[in-house]
Amino acid sequence: MNRIALPASTAATRKLLTELQRQSFDYFVTETNPANGLVRDKTAGAGWPASIAAVGMALTCYPIAVERGFMPRVDAIARTLATLRFFAASEQSEAPTATGYKGFYYHFLDMETGARARDCELSSIDTALLIAGVLATVEYFAGDDQQEREIRELGDLLYRRVDWQWMRRRKRLLCHGWKPGKGFLRWHWEGYDEALILYVLALGSPTYPIERDSYDAWAASYEWKTIYGIEYLYAGPLFIHQMSHVWLDTRGIRDHAMRAHDLDYFENSRRATLVQQRYAIENPLGFPEYDALHWGISACDGPGPGTRKIGGVQRKFYDYTARAVPYGPDDGTLAPWAVAASLPFAPEIVLPTIAHYQAMDLHEDRSCGFKPSFSTVFHQARGGCVRWVSPYHFGIDKGPAIIMADNYLHDFIWRLMRGNACIRTGLLRAGFDGGWLEQQ
């Protein structure tokens, strides 16, 4: 298996990254309801709902927190058990106020009651991110005491309960989601996106496994591009090249699509990261500050919606959206967390950028690590000199930064997940071979 090489200044690098992890983990300490384990989507205060994807990130981060000394094991066990007990006992029905249905869960939940929040969908991808976190805890809490046995039993129950086959709809593809009284959403997971983990979990299910043809249908519309002389499986937002890889170690393992191009998804994510930096260097839209140390274009909060004339150019600004390169949208908003989440793929360009972002005075509040995004062009007051910085932190930003830093430094979550039989089964059923799949 290919190892990730640390730079020469190993001690300084470890200190920088461990401190970033520790600061970022504070989000899951302060924004979690300890009674049920639900994690607030963002730091918007009381009344803002929980995100089940953020819960999956928190569950994955608890083992890291124990190993790095951020949280005592007993506290991590208590939080994990509270979370798994809540989901195991939560209402699974067609009622519009239920927590979930058919083993899936609503994208957003009330922080106190766990009921569906607003008019959100029963989300296939967010359920997958939750279940991936569940499986990480199952692998980590392997002790013989009653509490750790219960974690494994509840985790197994939650995974077995998800009816992946029910979510398989048009052209054998997995659907984005479902709403009570309205039925399935019209969108499906197709082409390269963040759904690799979704398909692997669905293929590896011991109770409701989907067929291989669903995975093949997902991959059939892959789009390969050559940008700045770099050929790769294209997706514009950087998070797409990271999200599934939080849990899946794709070094040296390949499916049919990757075999045809003689690379693996890890190398593909590396190439996507290099394209991101190159785009910032080329700076086709002429944003101030874009350069080798200012990049990271992904799904993030933004200063919009709205337009402003800046430097004689009419600029359109977006709120939270998936920003992308090189075809846009791009409004000059950068996401430091997205750079951190590419650490394993291209440390030689990520580490200098992280160090630069760490030194920038983005906001006085550093309690949760990097702010998720800032603008290189939009100022908070017209004619002012203070750049716009997102007023929030987001759980789905903190998780990948913490976990991928740990994968880079310690291979920790990847190692745990390589040991999960269902992950292994899902990858094999998707047609992956080589690398660690043949070493165990």
Buried (B, 14 or more C-beta within 10 A) or exposed (E): EEEBEBEEEEEEBBEBBBEBBBBBBBBBBEBBBEEBBBBBBBBBEEEBBBBBBBBBBBBBBBBBBBBBEBBEBEBBBBBBBBBBBBBBEBBBEEEEBBBBBBBBBBBBBBBEBBBBBEEBBBBBBBBBBBBBBBBBBBBBBEEEEEEBEBBBEBBBBBBBBBBBBBBBBEEBBBBBBBBBEEEBBEEBBBBBBBBBBBBBBBBBBEEBBBBBEBBBBBBEEBEEBEBBEEEBBBBBBBBBBBBBBBBBBBBBBBBEBBBEBEBBBBBBBBBBBBBBBBBBBEBEBEBBBBBEBBBBBBBBBBBBEEEBEBEEEEBEBBEBBBBBBBEBBBBBBBBBBBBBBBBBBBBEBBBEBBEBBBEBEBBEEEEBBBBBBBBBBBBEEEEEEEBBBBEBBBBBBBBBBBBBBBBBBBBBBBEBBBEBEBBBBBBBBBBBBBBBBEEE
